[in-house]
Each structure stands twice: as structure tokens, then as C-alpha cells.
């Protein structure tokens, strides 16, 4: 029986994965701190039909005869290149310029990590993400603070009424991973540490290659819409090519059936 | 006459196998670093049979087409493309050294540079390339010297083979190195680029159509021989 039909079907499903991935990248083109992903494909195991040297002695085939069985998606690799910083003017918007992530405290006490620095305050004055998770270590802003200042090194200060010098509120820390592509996306712009990402290197912004923080800015997604469109076209055409293969395989089987009338 | 039936049937089987190869090439039209599979057939012991019909033993073989694929700019510092003849050497989990043109790499938790399939990228001295945990920007120059921040961490091993027909495929767009004579390669490394598959869609579609039609004509030959044989049996038997 023709392998071609199954091989082409695998090719089609691999391209479909690629289209799904492009759709997700495009849908998040305007998501703060979003990192685009790319699907990595590999060709499948080869079946050795006849090893070099050949069994039919005299023939002595010079090369091995191997048949491949299609392609499959092996990984979605997130590309952690820097997204553009866009100015918002909001004092609680903080962007990371560099490799670091903001550590945030989850309700179960564990830590997760985000590049999305669009913070807001709770009724208690705690600095939290838009989803309500507090920075870890936390920053508490007094209710009567007139102004919040965040330095490039992560020092948070507030100007209180009647004071001329701002008081220090705390230190925003950043965490960096050896292999950020190994982080597990949790949705809501959050990532969790995994075995693949390695242990985080935590420290003050500006140290250890963590990058600096910028108040009044947000990091745009690193999705390049033109690149995504090009990828989409390539995947769609490859899908079409594989569908032609299915048709041709079907036609050959029909012809083979025609041998016996 | 019976031999002609066998000849047509053998030919159909070979065309079906060639079509499987086209299917594999098309399925990998977007696989980074994939090398197109080319089929060839060699006729051996050509002779004429008792009825004067040509006959031969045919041996089908294949060779990986090592023509370069297009370079795709990705801007990712760990995407490396080879400009010129050569391969990256990677170490599989099974301890086998493999060759590949797929220069798509990531850093794992221990700092080892690996392909998405988990093969470790090898340095000139044959050990896996690792980056120190201190981090910093990874730069790779055209000769393959890798620096992380200001620290030099070695040179990427790039090798070439003299006879691409000796290449035996393993999965993940890699080739086995067992029994291969490797020599240093002159290829330049382009950081931030990936080499696409070298499958030519037009060529594959032409092959695909040709295989279907040749398959059809062999089927017709088979049927005609069958009809002739049928007529011979019937008419001769009528006496």
C-alpha cells in the first residue's frame, strides 16, 4: 500500500499546527509583553528498505535505500527577543528592557513570572498585576501618596504630603532564566518555572544581565505581523501541496485497482 | 510474455515507492534544514530475453540533495545557518554523533546548547557547547567562535563530507556519521538566520504528476499483455 497517503496526511497536520501557531501570534500582536512562538518541525524516522551492499550480491547497491514517513511538529519555541517599549505616561506601568521577568506571588504561595508590567493598586495599596497577583517581594503604596517613582534599578519610592524627600517603599526584583524558552506559559501573560527553564537568577534590575526597568512604559509584543503573514502563506501553500499528494495517491490506487477488470 | 507482466508490475511498485518519496519531500517542505530526497534507479545485467524483449535487474537508490536551502532571517541569536558546504555536528541522547544543517538551537536548564529534538551542539574539541549561567548576549561570528557576554566559550564544529551519497538519514533532519570521512568545512556561519528546506515545490509537483501518469501507462501495458495472453489462450484453445 502507498505510504504516500499517510505521509501527506502527516504533512498536512504539521502545517495545520503551524497555522494554529500563527493565529495565536497574530491574536496576541497587541498583548503587552507577549513573546511570539514558532513551531519546530522534524522529519520522521526513516525505514531502511535495503542497506548499502544489497542482498542481491551482484547488484551491490552503492547507497542505502531509505523511506521517510513525513513530518511532525516537535516543539513550539518561544522567541524571547525584546519587544518595543511604548510610552504610556502611567506611573504604574513598568517595562523591562533586558532578559528579566517580574516575579509575582500566586494565590497558592508559589511564584510565577511575567513580562507584563501594567501594574495597578489594590484597595490596600498593594502593587498587583492586572490579574490581581502581587509582586514578590511586595510593594505597598501608602494611601496618601502623591506620586510613585520607580528607578531604573527597581527602587520604588513615594512622595508623601508635607514631605520634600520621597520615602523608599521597597525594591522591585527581576528574575532571569538560563533557558526562557523552557518556561511553561500559564496564560494571562504568566510563565511558570520548569525543569527545562532552570532555576531563576533573582536580583536587582541592572545586575547580572537582568535588564533595567522603565517607569511609564510598557513592552509591546514582539510579534512581527509581516513575518507572521509570510509564515501563514508558506504554511497554507505547503498544506495545499500535501493535499495534492493525497489526490495523486488516491488516483494511483484507483489505477492499481484497474489492473483487474 | 509472463516476464512482461512481471516487468510492468515491478515498474509499478517502483513508481509507488518514488511517489512515497515525493510525499516525504512535500511533507517536509517547511522543515528547517531538511535535505530533499532524490531517487535514482540503476539498470544492471541488461539483456534480451528469449523473445527478444529487453530485460534488466533494476536497483533503486536514493541520495540526499545537498543543494542549499533559502536563508530565513529570524533575528534569534541561537538560530545559525551555514553558508557553504558543511554540517553542524550534534550529539544525540543515544551517544551517536549526527550531522545536520538545521541550525535551530535553544539553551537547556544546564546551559547546554541543543536542537529542539534534544541533540547537543558540539564544539571543535568534540564536547557539547555550553553557556555559563552568568548569561549575557550570545554572539557567533562567521568562523563559529561563540562568545557569551565577554567570555569565549569555544568554536562550533562544522564539518563536510566528500561524497554525499554516503549519508544515511536519521530523524530530525540529521545524518549518521558512522563510517563517514569528515573534513573541516569552509562554510561560514550566519547568526540570526535559519536555512529552510531545499525542497522545490515545482519540481516535486512535476515528479508527482509524472509518477501518476507513468504508473497509469504501466498499468495499460500490464492490461494489454494480459489481453494478448487471454486472446492467445482463447484462440489457440479454439482449435
Interface residues (C-beta under 8 A of the other chain):
Chain A: X2 X3 X4 X5 X7 X8 X10 X11 X14 X15 X18 X38 X40 X41 X42 X43 X44 X45 X46 X49 X52 X54 X56 X58 X59 X61 X62 X63 X64 X65 X66 X67 X68 X69 X70 X71 X74 X75 X77 X79 X81 X99 X176 X178 X179 X181 X182 X195 X196 X197 X198 X199 X201 X208 X209 X234 X235 X237 X238 X241 X242 X244 X245 X248 X249 X251 X252 X255 X256 X258 X259 X261
Chain B: X12 X15 X16 X17 X19 X20 X21 X22 X23 X24 X26 X27 X28 X29 X30 X31 X32 X34 X37 X42 X44 X45 X57 X59 X60 X61 X62 X63 X74 X75 X76 X102 X104 X106 X107 X108 X109 X110 X111 X116 X117 X131 X133 X134 X135 X136 X149 X165 X166 X168 X169 X170 X171 X172 X173 X201 X204 X205 X208 X209 X211 X212 X215 X216 X219 X222 X223
